[in-house]
Amino acid sequence: MSLNSIRPWRHIERRQSRQIHVGSVPVGGGAPISVQTMTNTATTDVAGTVAQIQAAADAGADIVRVSVPDEASSKALKDIVRESPVPIVADIHFHYKRGIEAAEAGAACLRINPGNIGSPDRVRDVIAAARDHNCSIRIGVNAGSLERHLLEKYGEPCPDAMVESGLEHIRILQDNDFHEFKISVKASDVFMAAAAYQQLADATDAPIHLGITEAGGLISGTVKSAIGMGNLLWAGIGDTIRVSLSADPVEEVKMGFEILKSLGLRHRGVNIISCPSCARQGFDVIKTVEALEQRLEHIKTPMSLSIIGCVVNGPGEALMTDVGFTGGGAGSGMVYLAGKQSHKLSNEQMIEHIVEQVEKRAAEIEAGEVEVAAAE
């Protein structure tokens, strides 16, 4: 059961948008917010790229983007698309012919940056290829590559310039009777990106792809993305997201889901509720949580697990989770199942036993034998 249905202060009213499809994945129109990432392998390395796509898909990625910088990459893309478990977005910059080739290779979506794709005529050629091959388009506006006339008009990259760029290119698609598009207005500056997205949400009903571009490394980039995208998602803006990190694409997927899970917008896997630990802890909370995060990565079923070091908050948190463990004294603690006190357990047996209990609970949830605890 979602907390949103029983606690109205958690409710998020999502912006109404048109729905398009990226391959088999619906985007917008009330569909679940999809999570994306992008490969960083050489696209010509088909095996390496497919392996990275598979790892991202295993982590939960709904869509994966692949860069297509040259003709050799276009040729490799056909094999990648054929072997990919998820729809592929072709990332196109500078040369419009790459967009045409990517559509012909079977890409589910073309990401084009209006500021560097070329003249309106070239954009129209890409549109024609997308239509012919049942391919959607993402208009990808970026603060770092705005058109010259907009920079001259506004003096510098700013939300108004980004939105104006996006709307100009929406008009080109619509004038060509093409409506299977989504749009992003990304910046590395959180304030600029958030302001641009807010303006964009009011200006169009197109599905919106959220992201803070070039956000940074794993920690700093996740924080910036969580602040920028989190506020927009909380306001109901956003139909698909990518957390852009200088890190493994799998980490981007994990962080994307964590942002969505924290807002109750999507659930996947085990949500671990744990204390920061202190001198009252009855076991090593930090090491235990680290071990459980690794041991439970294979669980895809949405469910909750509380790992609390002592009885100050442990019993209360356990009441709201599917499985819980609260530290006690004399080297043991209490196991809670479905919010109820169940049995004592030694700290030495804790990790193996909790993994077993989580796997059992996940199987019961999947079989429809029990409901997910309220904390989910």
N, C-alpha and C positions, 0 to 999 in steps of 0.2 A: 504494500500500500504506500502510495506517495504521501509524504508529509504535507504536500501542498493542498491536498483535498481535505485535510482535517485541521490545518493551521493556516488561516487565510493570510497571515502576515508573511508567509513564505511564497505567496502566489506571484507568478510572473506572467503578465499579459503580453504574449508575443506579438510583435508587429505582423500585420497581415501582408503577405506578399504573394505574388504569382508563384506557381510551382513549375520548375523545369526538371529535366533529368540529366544526370551525368551517367551515361550508361544505364545501369539498373538502379542507380541511387537517386531517389527523389530529393530535390533541394527546394526549400521554401514551401509555401502553402500549408504550413502546419506539420510538415514532415519532421522527424527527429533531426536535431542539429548534427550534421555529419562532421567527422573529424578527418582532416587531411594532413599529409606530410609530403615531402619531396625527396627524391633520391639524390645522393651526392656522388654516386659512382659515375664513371665515364659511360655515357649511353651506348657507345659502341661495344662495351663489355656486356653483352646480353646476359650471360650467366650471372655475373656479379650484380647487375641491376635487378634481375628477376629475384635473386636471393634476397636482396635488400627490400624489395617490394613485398615478398612473402613474409619477411620478419615484421615489417610494418603492419601487414594485414593480420598476422597472428597477434600483434599487440592491440588490434582493434581498429586500424585505419579503414575507413570506408572508401576513400579515394586516394590515389597517389599521383603526384605530378612528376613528370620526367622532362628534363631539359632537352631541347632539340636545336643545338647550335649550328649544325652543318648537315650536308647531304648524307654523309655516312651515318649520322645519328638517325636521320629520317628512315633510312633503310633498316637499321637495327630496330627501330620502334615497332615495325610490323611483327617481328618475332617476340618482342617484349609484350605487346598487347595480347598476342595469342597465348602466352604462357602466364599472364598476370591473373591472380585470383580476384582482383578488384579493378574497377574502371580506371583508365589512365587519362590524365590531363597532360597534353603536350604544351610545354612552356616555350613560347615563341617570342623572340626578340630580333629586331633589326631587319630580318629578311622575310618578307611575306611569303616567299616560295616555300619556306619551311612549314608554314601553316597549312598550305595546300597539300604538301607531301604528308604531313602528320594526319590530316583528315583522311587522305587516301590510305594511310597505313592502319586506320582503325581506331585512332584516338577517340575517346568518348567526349572530350571537351578540348577546346583550344584556349589557352590563356594568352591573350595578346595585350601588349602594353601600348596604348594609343600614342604615347609620346615618342616611341622609337620604331613603330612598325612601318611607317612610311606615309604616303599620300592617301587621301580618301579613296582613290581608285584602287590602290593596292589592298586597302582594308576591304573594299567591296569584293575583290577577287577571293579573299580569304572567307568572307561570308558565303559566297557562292559555293565554295568547296565544303564548308561546314554543312550547308543545307543539303547538298548532294549526297553527303555521307552520314546524315543523321547525327550530326555532331553539335553539341552546344558550345557556347563561347563564354569565357569570363573576360570582361573588360577589367584589366588590371591597372588602375591608376596608381602611380607611385610618386611621392613627393620629390624623389631624387631624379626623376626623368620627365618632368612636365614639358609641355610644348613651349616653344620659344615665345609665341605670341602671348601666352598666359603669364609667363615670367616677366615679359615686358609690361604687361597690363598691371600686374599686382606687385612687381618689384622683387618678390621672393616667393618660395613655396609657402602656401597657406591653405587653410580649409576651403575658402571660396574658390581658389584656383583649382584645387583638386576636384571639387564637386562640379565646377564648370567643365572641366576636361571630361569627366565621366558622362555628364549629360550631353555634351556634344557628340560623343561616340555612341551613346544610346540612340540619339536621333539618326545617326548613320545606319545603325542596325534596323531601326524601325522603318526608316525610309526605304530600306530594301526588304521590307516585310519579313524581317527575321526577329523572332521574339524569344527564342530559346537561349537567353543569356542571363548571367548573373554579373555582379559588379563588386569591385573592392576599391577602396581609397586608402592605401597604406602609407604610413610614415613611421620612421624610427622614433619620432617624438610622440610620446603618449598623448599629450594635450592636443597636438595637431590632428593626430589620427582620430581621436575620440570626437573632436569637434566636427571633423569632416564626415565621419560616419553618421553623426546625429543629423547634420544637414541633409545628407544623402537619403537617409531613411524617410525624411519628410518630402523629398523631391521625386521619388520614384517608388513604384510597387515591385521593382525587380528584386529577386532574391539577393541577399547581401552575403558576401564572403568576408569574414572578419580576420584581421591579422595586424599585428604590430611588426613591421618589417625590420630586418636586421636588428633584432631585439638584443642580441648578445649571447653570452655563454649560457650554460645550463641553469645556473642560479639567477644571475642578473636578468637574463632573457625571460625566464619563467615569471619572475616578479613583475617585470614590465608588462608582459602579456596578460598576466592575471589582473593587474590593475586596469589596463586599458580595455581588454576584451571583457573582463568581469563586469565592469560598470555598464558596458553596452549591452551585454547579455542580460544583466539584471533589469535593464530598461526595456527588454524585449526585442532588441535589435540583434540580428545575426541568424543566418540559416545554415552556414557551414563555416568552419574555423580551421586555421592553421597556426600553431605556435612555432614561430621561426627562431630556431636556436642554432648556435654554432656547436652542434652536438649530434650524436647518432639520431637518425630519423625516428627510431623507436622511442627515444626520449620525448620527441615532439608529440608523438601520439599519446604517450602516457600522460604528459602534462596537459594536453588538450582534454583528455577525459577527466583528469582531476579537477580542472576548472569547471567543466560541465557538471560533474558530480557534486561539487561544493554548492552549486546553485540548484540542485535537484532537477536539472534539465535532461540529463542522461545518466544511466546507471550501468556499470559494467564491472564485474569482478568484485573483489572484497574491499569494502570501505573500512579501513582500520582506524578505530578511534583509540588514541593512546595518549597517556599523560607525558609531560616532559621529564618526569622523574625528579625525585628529591631524596633527602635523607630518610624519608619514611618508607621508601620502596622496599618491598619484600623480595624482589628479584631484580636482575639487571634489565630494566625496561627497554633501554635503547638497543642493546644487542638482541634482545628477544624480538623487537619489532623489525629490525633489519633482517633477521633470519626468516621471520614469517612473511615479510614482503616478497622475499625470493622464493620461498617454498610454496606460496599461494598464487604465484603469477599465472599458473595454468587454469585457475578458476575464472570462468567467464560469467557465471551466474551472479546477478546483483544480490549482495547480502552484506551484513555488517558484523564486525568483530571488535570487541572492546578489550584492550590490554591496559590495565590500570595497576599501578604499583602498590596501592594500599587501599584501605577501606574508607578513606575520606569521601572519594567520589566513585570508587569502583562499583559498589552495588547499584548506585543510581544509574550509572552509565550502562551497566549490564542489563538493566530492566528494558532498555530500548534497543538491544542488539540481538542478533541471531545466536551468536556464541560470545561468551565473555570469560575473561580470567582476571581475578582480583587477587593481588598479593596479600599474604597474611603473615603469620609468624612461623618459626621453627621449620623453615625451608619448604613451606607448602602454601597453597592458595586455594581459592574457591572457583570452580567451574560453573558457569551459568549457561543454560540452554534455553533458547526462546524466552529470555528474560527472567527465567526462574532459577533459583539456586538449585544446583544439581548434586555435585559431589566435590570432595577435596582431592587435591592432586599435588604431588611433590613437584618442586621446581625443575628437578632433573628430567621429569617425564613430560613437562609442559609443552614443549614445541611439537613433539611427535603427536601427542594426544590432541592438541588443538588443531593441527593439520587434519587429523582423522575426523574430528568433529565437524570442521568446516566442510570437508568433502562430503560427509554424510548429509549435512544440512543442505548443501547445494543440490545434491541428488534428490532430496525430498522436495525442494522448491521446484526443480525442473519437472518432477513427476506430478506436480500439483497437489501434493499431499499436505503442504503447509504454505502459509503466506510469509512473505518477507517481513521481517520485524520493522517496527515503525521508524527506526533510525535511518532506514533506507529511503 
